[in-house]
Every structure is written in C-alpha cells, then in structure tokens.
Amino acid sequence: MEKIDRRCGPKRWTPEEVERFHRLYENGVSVEEIARRFGLTPASVRAYRHVFGVSQRRPLKMGRKGIEEDPEVVKFLKKNYPIMSRRTIAIYLGCCVDTVTAAAKRLGLEKSPEYLAEQKEYRVMRMREAKAKREFIKSNL
C-alpha cells in the first residue's frame, strides 16, 4: 500500500505536477484517484481544481473516443438505458454516472414508465421501512 505524505500547509506544486493534474482531471480520472496519486484529500483536489482553473465540467470521454462515437456503446445505451440504472450502466461501461446521463440526454433516451414506477415503488417501500424503524425506536425509549 502506498504511503500518503501528510503535509502541514498547502502543497508546493511544480509546473510538471500542475500539468499532470490537468491531464488526469481532463481524462476523467476520479477526484479520489487524483488525491491518492498526489497524496492529498479529495476535498483539497476539488479546491486545487479552482486554483488551477480546471473546469468543473469534464469532457465526455471514454479512453480516446467520445462515448457517443462508439457504435457498440450507443447500441448498449439504446437497449439498456430505459430499463437499467445509470449507475449500473456506468459500471458496465467503465465511466462515470454523469457521462452516462449526458450521453443519454444527447441521444434523446429516457427511462421507461415501468422502470420509473418500479423505482418509485422501491423508494416508497424504503420510506415506510425507515418510518417503522423510527417509530419502533421511539416506542422503546
């Protein structure tokens, strides 16, 4: 396991490190992974993003191709986006949830009414369970 260098005060950045930071961020590497590589916390990476003038919005990329440029990915999205969670699709494609959401929006894809009803039913069930748990705890105090 890689040891994290804990510093007091702000990190001193070399021009090469700033360039590497930009490159990693623009290529879609997660904030957590960038933090690990530089020995920082995710919060400090987000702060440095502003210091270095890196855009908060990342370009839609999967490797070297845009996600909508890959016909296999487009076919997969058209088939599965209406019936599958964005998180599951992102895991399958190896990208972030925001990339999936933006690509689906650009392709004009929407969730199916059946999927939305199923998700609503699931949320209602979870809310009822949480309410029952709170009431049980209150009654036993």
Secondary structure by P-SEA (a helix, b strand, c coil): cbbbbbbccbbbbcaaaaaaaaaaaaacccaaaaaaaacccaaaaaaaaaaaccccccccccccccccccaaaaaaaaaccccccaaaaaaaacccaaaaaaaaaaacccccaaaaaaaaaaaaaaaaaaaaaaaaaaaac
